[in-house]
């Protein structure tokens, strides 16, 4: 099976050149049409790929600007990236620019971070996570000298999961049972039935380090105590390709992708919420917007939340596989409470990315994922982009967001009523730990809750990452990139294969290439 990406001799990651073959030019007059619902990273990447394959593409976005979960809030001179802030696979973005005959560096400046992030424990100790093998081993030895050898063995196994899980299997669409069977040998070699945490704990015994090397699955909405160890590939991906910041914010990447699309003549319509996907004779024929307008197309690609797409956009009579019952029985990821705030001073000792772990690890995750209970304690991801990029705030100021993983809406929490109380609890912890006295310097503030994920981003149950990536909701068992129910309906984004995170949703757009018919083929059918 051909690897998606090849390693350079020095062990780095190399991006392929723009794909060869027909369809890479601009769509011609009378080209087959494609509608892409949603302008998140997955939707924009899919639209670019479809345009390069000869489709006349229209992107429909519910919000007033592109980005989806990567939307940008600008408030009182501060810039807040609403969603993803860690860029771990820049070569996947560079490939999209190359497909359009351009270089990403001409539009976006990426800055490598060192360390990637700091993990702060409840006792005040910390672990600086980086891509430097010498520094990383020294950090492990500093906290737990007896775990050095086990750490080395964990790294070796994570590398194997990267080669098998990312390079070989990541871009396969798992369209048939045959795709699954072909992947079984690699899954066996990775012993994918183990959980992420059990794999880490097999090699590393210090509880602080166990958390440091297993929490990465939370970045894609997965509980390390239940998701497959295949996702240890994240650790390897970070080491190989680095963790980067897009200068100007993640929104600069979104603007760059929009620029690629517009340069190819594709159109993006904002404030255009889709009410339903129209289906005739078992085939998607376009969409109907909330205002009643109907748009026809040859194919429809949904970058909207997968469960929301089937539950609300496709009528039940067209869904034999993804029935309401099947959707409701799925295991969904956690949601997020995010507090964005700006202060009129700087905190130079706070790094760009910091994880502040609470007093419990497994117990808290059990409450979030299994019991759907909003606990009294919490852990936080604190993002301070002004540590790297002063443009994110007015002069002399810092921009922050504090993100707390919380249960999705099955917790029953009345978020409109409780949000301020929860924000105040987060403020108390930050004041007591890494931001002493910060509240008196706050000049702007906003919050997002699980209810916002449901109401504004149309995420089923307010789950921030779609289905949780447990083994039986991954690869072939995850919603397919080609709809199992409706012909000419396709999916990209967090809810489909391979899953959430910027690399995952970009990979879903690449997997789409193997199942969407060539534009020339559709044109011949119409002729």
C-alpha positions as CSV (number, residue, x, y, z in Angstrom):
1,X,0.0,0.0,0.0
2,X,1.5,3.3,-1.1
3,X,2.4,5.6,1.7
4,X,0.7,9.0,1.6
5,X,3.8,10.9,2.6
6,X,7.5,9.9,2.4
7,X,10.2,10.6,4.9
8,X,13.3,12.5,4.0
9,X,16.6,10.7,4.6
10,X,17.1,12.7,7.8
11,X,13.8,11.5,9.2
12,X,11.7,14.6,8.5
13,X,8.4,14.8,6.7
14,X,8.3,15.7,3.0
15,X,5.2,17.0,1.3
16,X,4.4,15.5,-2.2
17,X,4.3,17.7,-5.2
18,X,1.0,18.7,-6.7
19,X,-0.8,15.6,-8.0
20,X,-0.4,14.8,-11.7
21,X,-3.0,14.0,-14.3
22,X,-6.1,15.6,-15.7
23,X,-8.4,18.0,-13.9
24,X,-5.8,20.2,-12.3
25,X,-6.6,23.2,-14.3
26,X,-9.4,25.7,-13.8
27,X,-13.0,24.4,-14.2
28,X,-14.2,25.0,-17.7
29,X,-17.5,26.3,-18.8
30,X,-20.3,23.8,-18.3
31,X,-18.2,21.9,-15.7
32,X,-20.1,19.6,-13.2
33,X,-21.1,21.4,-10.1
34,X,-20.3,20.7,-6.4
35,X,-21.8,22.3,-3.3
36,X,-19.7,22.2,-0.1
37,X,-21.7,22.8,3.1
38,X,-19.4,24.5,5.6
39,X,-16.1,26.4,5.4
40,X,-14.1,24.8,8.1
41,X,-10.6,23.5,7.3
42,X,-12.1,20.3,5.9
43,X,-14.7,22.0,3.7
44,X,-12.2,24.5,2.3
45,X,-9.6,21.8,1.6
46,X,-12.3,19.7,-0.1
47,X,-13.5,22.6,-2.2
48,X,-9.9,23.3,-3.4
49,X,-9.4,19.7,-4.3
50,X,-12.7,19.5,-6.2
51,X,-11.9,22.7,-8.0
52,X,-8.5,21.3,-9.0
53,X,-10.3,18.2,-10.3
54,X,-12.5,20.3,-12.6
55,X,-15.7,20.9,-10.6
56,X,-17.4,24.3,-10.4
57,X,-17.5,24.7,-6.6
58,X,-19.8,26.7,-4.4
59,X,-19.2,26.8,-0.6
60,X,-22.2,27.6,1.6
61,X,-21.4,28.9,5.1
62,X,-24.0,29.5,7.8
63,X,-21.8,32.2,9.6
64,X,-20.8,35.6,8.3
65,X,-17.2,34.6,7.7
66,X,-15.3,31.4,6.8
67,X,-13.6,29.1,9.3
68,X,-16.4,27.1,11.0
69,X,-14.8,26.0,14.3
70,X,-11.8,28.1,13.2
71,X,-13.9,31.3,13.1
72,X,-12.1,34.5,14.3
73,X,-13.6,36.9,16.9
74,X,-12.3,40.5,16.8
75,X,-13.2,42.5,19.9
76,X,-11.9,45.8,21.3
77,X,-8.6,45.5,19.4
78,X,-8.0,41.9,20.4
79,X,-8.1,38.9,18.0
80,X,-9.4,35.6,19.3
81,X,-9.1,32.4,17.4
82,X,-12.3,30.6,18.3
83,X,-11.0,27.0,17.8
84,X,-7.8,25.3,16.7
85,X,-4.6,27.0,17.6
86,X,-2.0,24.2,17.1
87,X,-0.8,23.5,13.6
88,X,1.0,20.1,13.6
89,X,1.1,19.1,9.9
90,X,2.0,22.1,7.8
91,X,3.0,19.9,4.9
92,X,-0.7,19.0,4.4
93,X,-1.6,22.7,4.0
94,X,1.4,23.2,1.7
95,X,0.1,20.5,-0.6
96,X,-3.1,22.5,-1.1
97,X,-1.1,25.6,-2.1
98,X,1.0,23.5,-4.4
99,X,-2.1,22.1,-6.1
100,X,-3.0,25.7,-7.0
101,X,0.5,26.4,-8.3
102,X,1.4,28.6,-5.4
103,X,3.5,28.5,-2.2
104,X,1.9,28.8,1.2
105,X,4.9,30.9,2.5
106,X,3.8,33.6,0.1
107,X,0.5,34.0,2.0
108,X,1.1,32.7,5.5
109,X,4.0,32.7,7.9
110,X,4.3,29.7,10.2
111,X,6.5,29.9,13.2
112,X,7.8,26.8,14.9
113,X,7.3,26.7,18.7
114,X,9.7,25.5,21.3
115,X,8.5,24.1,23.5
116,X,5.3,22.9,21.9
117,X,3.4,23.3,25.1
118,X,4.0,23.3,28.9
119,X,2.1,20.8,31.1
120,X,1.6,22.2,34.6
121,X,0.6,19.8,37.4
122,X,-1.5,20.6,40.4
123,X,1.6,20.6,42.7
124,X,3.2,23.4,40.6
125,X,5.7,21.2,38.8
126,X,5.8,21.2,35.0
127,X,6.9,19.3,31.9
128,X,8.0,21.2,28.8
129,X,6.9,19.1,25.7
130,X,9.0,19.7,22.6
131,X,10.3,18.1,19.5
132,X,13.9,18.1,20.5
133,X,14.8,14.5,21.4
134,X,17.6,15.5,23.8
135,X,15.5,18.1,25.6
136,X,12.6,15.7,25.8
137,X,14.6,12.8,27.3
138,X,16.1,15.3,29.8
139,X,12.6,16.4,30.8
140,X,11.6,12.8,31.4
141,X,14.8,12.1,33.4
142,X,14.2,15.3,35.5
143,X,10.8,14.1,36.6
144,X,11.4,10.3,36.7
145,X,14.8,8.9,35.9
146,X,13.6,5.3,36.1
147,X,11.2,5.9,33.1
148,X,13.9,6.9,30.6
149,X,14.2,3.5,29.0
150,X,10.4,3.0,28.9
151,X,10.1,6.4,27.3
152,X,12.5,5.3,24.5
153,X,10.4,2.2,23.8
154,X,7.2,4.2,23.8
155,X,8.7,6.6,21.2
156,X,9.6,3.6,19.0
157,X,6.0,2.2,19.1
158,X,4.5,5.6,18.5
159,X,6.7,5.9,15.4
160,X,5.3,2.6,14.1
161,X,1.7,3.8,14.7
162,X,2.6,6.9,12.7
163,X,4.0,4.9,9.8
164,X,1.1,2.4,9.7
165,X,-1.8,4.6,11.0
166,X,-1.0,7.9,9.3
167,X,1.2,7.3,6.3
168,X,-0.4,4.1,5.1
169,X,-4.0,4.1,6.4
170,X,-4.9,7.8,7.0
171,X,-6.0,8.8,3.5
172,X,-7.9,5.6,2.7
173,X,-11.6,6.3,2.5
174,X,-12.7,2.9,4.0
175,X,-15.4,2.8,1.4
176,X,-15.8,-1.0,1.4
177,X,-15.3,-4.0,3.7
178,X,-12.3,-4.8,1.5
179,X,-10.7,-1.6,2.7
180,X,-11.1,-2.7,6.3
181,X,-9.8,-6.2,5.6
182,X,-6.7,-4.8,3.9
183,X,-6.0,-2.7,7.0
184,X,-6.3,-5.5,9.5
185,X,-2.7,-6.6,9.3
186,X,-1.5,-3.1,10.2
187,X,-4.1,-2.7,13.0
188,X,-2.8,-6.0,14.4
189,X,0.8,-4.8,14.2
190,X,-0.2,-1.7,16.1
191,X,-2.3,-3.8,18.6
192,X,-5.0,-1.2,18.1
193,X,-7.3,-2.8,20.6
194,X,-5.3,-1.3,23.4
195,X,-6.3,2.1,24.7
196,X,-3.9,5.1,24.4
197,X,-3.4,5.3,28.1
198,X,-2.7,1.6,28.5
199,X,0.0,1.8,25.9
200,X,1.6,4.7,27.6
201,X,1.3,3.1,31.1
202,X,2.9,-0.1,29.8
203,X,6.2,1.8,29.3
204,X,6.0,4.7,31.6
205,X,5.1,4.5,35.3
206,X,5.3,8.0,36.6
207,X,1.7,9.4,36.8
208,X,2.7,12.8,35.6
209,X,4.4,11.5,32.6
210,X,1.5,9.1,31.9
211,X,-0.7,12.1,31.6
212,X,1.9,14.1,29.5
213,X,2.1,11.4,26.8
214,X,-1.6,10.4,26.7
215,X,-3.5,13.7,26.8
216,X,-2.9,14.3,23.1
217,X,-6.0,12.4,22.2
218,X,-8.0,15.1,24.0
219,X,-7.0,17.4,21.1
220,X,-9.2,15.3,18.8
221,X,-12.0,14.7,21.3
222,X,-10.9,11.3,22.6
223,X,-10.7,10.0,26.1
224,X,-7.2,8.5,26.4
225,X,-8.7,5.8,28.6
226,X,-11.0,4.6,25.9
227,X,-9.6,5.5,22.4
228,X,-7.3,3.3,20.5
229,X,-3.5,3.5,20.9
230,X,-3.3,4.1,17.1
231,X,-3.6,7.8,18.1
232,X,-0.1,7.7,19.6
233,X,0.7,8.7,16.0
234,X,-0.1,12.2,17.2
235,X,3.0,12.2,19.4
236,X,5.1,11.1,16.5
237,X,3.5,13.6,14.1
238,X,4.3,16.4,16.5
239,X,8.0,15.3,16.8
240,X,8.4,14.9,13.1
241,X,6.6,17.9,11.7
242,X,6.7,20.3,14.7
243,X,4.0,22.4,16.3
244,X,3.5,25.8,14.6
245,X,1.7,29.0,15.0
246,X,0.3,30.9,12.0
247,X,1.3,34.5,12.4
248,X,-1.8,36.7,12.6
249,X,-3.7,33.7,14.1
250,X,-5.2,30.5,12.7
251,X,-7.6,32.8,10.8
252,X,-4.7,33.7,8.5
253,X,-4.7,30.1,7.3
254,X,-8.4,30.3,6.7
255,X,-8.0,33.6,4.7
256,X,-5.2,32.0,2.7
257,X,-7.4,29.0,1.8
258,X,-10.3,31.3,0.9
259,X,-7.9,33.2,-1.3
260,X,-6.9,30.0,-3.1
261,X,-10.5,29.2,-3.8
262,X,-11.4,32.7,-5.0
263,X,-8.4,32.7,-7.2
264,X,-9.7,29.6,-8.9
265,X,-13.1,31.2,-9.5
266,X,-15.0,29.3,-6.8
267,X,-17.6,31.1,-4.8
268,X,-18.3,31.3,-1.1
269,X,-21.7,32.4,0.1
270,X,-21.9,33.5,3.8
271,X,-25.1,33.7,5.9
272,X,-26.3,30.8,3.8
273,X,-27.6,28.1,6.2
274,X,-28.7,24.9,4.6
275,X,-32.1,23.7,5.6
276,X,-32.0,20.3,3.8
277,X,-30.1,18.3,1.2
278,X,-32.5,17.5,-1.7
279,X,-32.6,13.9,-2.7
280,X,-34.2,12.5,-5.9
281,X,-34.2,8.8,-6.7
282,X,-31.7,8.1,-3.9
283,X,-29.2,10.7,-5.2
284,X,-28.3,14.1,-3.8
285,X,-29.3,16.8,-6.2
286,X,-28.5,20.0,-4.3
287,X,-29.7,21.9,-1.2
288,X,-32.5,24.1,0.0
289,X,-31.5,27.1,2.1
290,X,-33.3,28.4,5.2
291,X,-34.8,31.2,3.1
292,X,-36.3,28.7,0.6
293,X,-33.8,29.1,-2.2
294,X,-32.9,25.9,-3.9
295,X,-29.5,25.2,-5.5
296,X,-28.9,22.2,-7.7
297,X,-25.5,20.5,-8.0
298,X,-24.1,17.2,-9.3
299,X,-22.5,16.3,-5.9
300,X,-22.9,17.6,-2.3
301,X,-20.1,17.5,0.2
302,X,-21.0,18.2,3.8
303,X,-18.4,19.7,6.1
304,X,-21.2,20.2,8.6
305,X,-21.3,18.0,11.8
306,X,-22.0,14.5,10.5
307,X,-24.7,13.6,13.0
308,X,-26.4,17.0,12.4
309,X,-26.2,16.5,8.7
310,X,-28.0,13.2,8.8
311,X,-30.4,14.1,11.7
312,X,-31.5,17.5,10.3
313,X,-30.5,17.8,6.7
314,X,-31.4,14.4,5.2
315,X,-35.0,13.3,5.5
316,X,-35.5,10.0,7.5
317,X,-37.0,8.3,4.4
318,X,-33.6,8.6,2.7
319,X,-31.6,7.1,5.6
320,X,-31.6,3.3,6.0
321,X,-28.2,3.2,7.6
322,X,-27.8,6.4,9.5
323,X,-31.2,6.3,11.1
324,X,-32.2,8.5,14.0
325,X,-31.7,5.6,16.4
326,X,-28.2,4.8,15.2
327,X,-27.2,8.5,15.5
328,X,-28.6,8.7,19.0
329,X,-26.8,5.6,20.1
330,X,-23.4,6.9,19.1
331,X,-20.7,7.8,21.6
332,X,-19.9,11.5,21.2
333,X,-16.9,13.5,22.2
334,X,-16.7,15.9,25.0
335,X,-17.7,19.6,24.6
336,X,-15.8,22.7,25.6
337,X,-16.2,25.8,27.7
338,X,-14.0,28.5,26.3
339,X,-13.3,31.9,28.0
340,X,-11.7,34.5,25.7
341,X,-10.2,37.5,27.5
342,X,-7.8,40.3,26.9
343,X,-5.7,42.1,29.6
344,X,-4.0,45.5,29.6
345,X,-0.6,44.0,30.6
346,X,1.8,41.2,29.7
347,X,2.6,37.9,31.4
348,X,6.0,37.0,29.9
349,X,6.4,33.9,32.1
350,X,3.3,32.3,30.5
351,X,4.2,30.3,27.4
352,X,2.2,30.2,24.2
353,X,0.5,26.9,25.0
354,X,-0.1,25.6,28.6
355,X,-2.1,22.7,29.9
356,X,-3.0,23.1,33.6
357,X,-4.0,19.7,34.9
358,X,-6.4,19.5,37.8
359,X,-6.2,17.2,40.9
360,X,-7.8,14.3,39.0
361,X,-7.0,12.7,35.6
362,X,-8.9,9.5,35.0
363,X,-11.7,10.5,37.4
364,X,-12.3,13.8,35.7
365,X,-12.3,12.1,32.3
366,X,-14.7,9.5,33.5
367,X,-17.1,12.3,34.6
368,X,-16.8,14.0,31.3
369,X,-17.0,11.1,28.8
370,X,-18.8,8.3,30.7
371,X,-21.0,9.9,33.3
372,X,-21.7,13.1,31.4
373,X,-21.4,14.9,34.7
374,X,-20.0,18.5,35.1
375,X,-17.5,18.0,37.9
376,X,-16.4,20.5,40.6
377,X,-12.8,20.3,39.4
378,X,-11.4,20.8,35.9
379,X,-8.3,21.0,33.8
380,X,-7.5,23.8,31.4
381,X,-5.7,24.6,28.2
382,X,-4.5,28.2,28.5
383,X,-3.6,29.8,25.2
384,X,-1.5,33.0,25.1
385,X,-0.8,33.8,21.4
386,X,0.8,37.1,22.2
387,X,3.8,35.1,23.6
388,X,4.7,34.6,19.9
389,X,2.6,37.1,18.0
390,X,2.1,40.7,19.3
391,X,-0.4,41.4,16.5
392,X,-3.1,39.5,18.4
393,X,-3.6,42.3,20.9
394,X,-3.1,46.1,21.3
395,X,0.4,47.3,22.3
396,X,1.3,46.2,25.8
397,X,-1.6,43.8,26.1
398,X,-2.0,40.0,26.2
399,X,-4.7,37.9,24.5
400,X,-5.8,34.7,26.2
401,X,-8.3,31.9,26.0
402,X,-8.9,29.4,28.8
403,X,-10.5,26.1,27.5
404,X,-12.0,23.6,29.8
405,X,-13.1,20.1,28.5
406,X,-16.7,19.5,29.8
407,X,-19.4,17.0,29.1
408,X,-21.7,17.5,26.0
409,X,-25.3,18.5,26.5
410,X,-26.4,15.2,28.0
411,X,-25.0,16.6,31.3
412,X,-28.2,18.6,31.5
413,X,-26.3,21.7,32.5
414,X,-28.2,25.0,32.0
415,X,-25.3,26.8,30.4
416,X,-27.0,30.1,29.8
417,X,-27.6,30.3,33.6
418,X,-24.4,28.7,34.8
419,X,-21.8,30.1,32.4
420,X,-20.8,33.1,34.5
421,X,-20.4,30.9,37.6
422,X,-18.2,28.5,35.7
423,X,-16.1,31.4,34.3
424,X,-15.6,32.7,37.8
425,X,-14.3,29.3,38.9
426,X,-11.8,29.3,36.1
427,X,-10.7,32.8,37.0
428,X,-10.1,31.8,40.6
429,X,-7.8,29.0,39.6
430,X,-5.9,31.1,37.1
431,X,-5.5,33.9,39.7
432,X,-4.2,31.4,42.2
433,X,-1.7,29.7,39.8
434,X,-0.3,31.4,36.7
435,X,-2.0,34.7,36.3
436,X,-2.0,36.4,39.7
437,X,-4.1,39.5,39.9
438,X,-5.2,39.3,36.2
439,X,-8.9,40.1,36.7
440,X,-8.3,43.7,37.5
441,X,-6.6,44.1,34.2
442,X,-9.3,42.5,32.0
443,X,-10.5,44.9,29.3
444,X,-12.5,42.5,27.1
445,X,-14.1,39.1,27.5
446,X,-16.4,36.6,25.9
447,X,-17.4,33.0,26.4
448,X,-18.5,29.9,24.4
449,X,-20.4,27.0,26.0
450,X,-21.6,23.6,24.8
451,X,-24.9,25.3,24.0
452,X,-23.1,27.6,21.6
453,X,-21.6,24.5,19.9
454,X,-25.1,23.2,19.4
455,X,-26.9,26.5,18.5
456,X,-24.2,28.3,16.6
457,X,-22.0,25.6,15.1
458,X,-24.9,23.0,14.8
459,X,-23.0,20.3,16.6
460,X,-25.1,17.3,17.7
461,X,-25.4,17.3,21.5
462,X,-23.0,20.2,21.5
463,X,-20.1,17.7,21.1
464,X,-17.1,19.7,19.9
465,X,-15.5,16.9,17.9
466,X,-18.3,14.7,16.7
467,X,-18.2,11.0,17.5
468,X,-15.6,9.9,20.0
469,X,-12.7,8.1,18.1
470,X,-13.0,4.8,20.0
471,X,-11.9,1.7,18.0
472,X,-15.4,0.8,16.9
473,X,-16.0,4.4,15.8
474,X,-12.8,4.7,13.8
475,X,-11.7,3.9,10.2
476,X,-14.3,1.7,8.5
477,X,-16.6,2.0,11.6
478,X,-16.7,5.8,11.4
479,X,-19.2,7.5,9.1
480,X,-17.8,7.0,5.6
481,X,-16.5,9.8,3.4
482,X,-19.0,8.5,0.8
483,X,-22.5,8.4,2.3
484,X,-23.8,4.9,3.0
485,X,-27.3,6.2,2.3
486,X,-27.4,8.8,-0.4
487,X,-25.5,8.7,-3.7
488,X,-23.4,11.7,-4.6
489,X,-23.4,12.8,-0.9
490,X,-20.0,12.9,0.7
491,X,-18.5,13.9,4.1
492,X,-15.4,15.7,5.3
493,X,-14.5,17.1,8.7
494,X,-14.3,15.9,12.3
495,X,-17.3,13.5,12.2
496,X,-16.1,11.3,9.3
497,X,-12.9,9.4,8.7
498,X,-10.2,9.8,9.9
499,X,-11.5,12.2,12.6
500,X,-10.9,15.6,14.3
501,X,-8.0,17.9,14.5
502,X,-6.6,20.0,11.7
503,X,-4.5,17.1,10.2
504,X,-7.5,14.8,10.5
505,X,-10.0,17.0,8.7
506,X,-7.4,17.9,6.0
507,X,-6.8,14.1,5.5
508,X,-10.6,13.6,5.2
509,X,-10.5,15.9,2.2
510,X,-7.7,13.9,0.7
511,X,-9.6,10.6,1.3
512,X,-12.5,12.2,-0.6
513,X,-10.4,12.2,-3.7
514,X,-10.6,8.4,-3.9
515,X,-14.4,8.2,-3.8
516,X,-15.7,11.3,-5.7
517,X,-16.1,10.7,-9.4
518,X,-13.9,12.5,-11.9
519,X,-15.5,15.6,-13.3
520,X,-15.0,14.3,-16.8
521,X,-17.0,11.2,-16.0
522,X,-19.9,13.2,-14.7
523,X,-19.7,15.5,-17.8
524,X,-19.9,12.4,-20.0
525,X,-23.0,11.2,-18.2
526,X,-24.7,14.6,-18.8
527,X,-23.7,14.7,-22.5
